[in-house]
Amino acid sequence: MSGPQDEPVLDAEIVEQSKDLTTTPTPPVVVPEGDYTQAGVPTFDYVRDRIENRVATGIGSQELADATPEGKAVDDQFEARKKAGQNKLEEIRRAMRGDS
């Protein structure tokens, strides 16, 4: 049975932290001109532009996916699963009504 007496003793020295690390000032927050108010709140125009950009990106991504064979294969697979799910649901409903 081993205990604390069997473990080797490690020598270590205490290293003081450099004063440069603790006194480094944080840089001021840079607010993009025109995008935020002085209180740090985004402007309406900035928010609208961000939303319009995301919508345009989403529409473009969808158009690109529809234009590729891989995108069409995914759509076909989705439709096949949807139809199989509807068929299974109808089968369950018939079984619950007693229509075999």
Secondary structure in CASP SS format (residue, H / E / C, confidence):
PFRMAT SS
TARGET T0000
AUTHOR 0000-0000-0000
METHOD secondary structure of the structure
MODEL  1
M C 1.00
S C 1.00
G C 1.00
P C 1.00
Q C 1.00
D C 1.00
E C 1.00
P C 1.00
V C 1.00
L C 1.00
D C 1.00
A C 1.00
E C 1.00
I C 1.00
V C 1.00
E C 1.00
Q C 1.00
S C 1.00
K H 1.00
D H 1.00
L H 1.00
T H 1.00
T C 1.00
T C 1.00
P C 1.00
T C 1.00
P C 1.00
P C 1.00
V C 1.00
V C 1.00
V C 1.00
P C 1.00
E C 1.00
G C 1.00
D C 1.00
Y E 1.00
T C 1.00
Q C 1.00
A C 1.00
G C 1.00
V C 1.00
P E 1.00
T C 1.00
F H 1.00
D H 1.00
Y H 1.00
V H 1.00
R H 1.00
D H 1.00
R H 1.00
I H 1.00
E H 1.00
N H 1.00
R H 1.00
V H 1.00
A H 1.00
T H 1.00
G H 1.00
I H 1.00
G H 1.00
S H 1.00
Q H 1.00
E H 1.00
L H 1.00
A H 1.00
D H 1.00
A H 1.00
T C 1.00
P H 1.00
E H 1.00
G H 1.00
K H 1.00
A H 1.00
V H 1.00
D H 1.00
D H 1.00
Q H 1.00
F H 1.00
E H 1.00
A H 1.00
R H 1.00
K H 1.00
K H 1.00
A H 1.00
G H 1.00
Q H 1.00
N H 1.00
K H 1.00
L H 1.00
E H 1.00
E H 1.00
I H 1.00
R H 1.00
R H 1.00
A H 1.00
M H 1.00
R H 1.00
G C 1.00
D C 1.00
S C 1.00
END
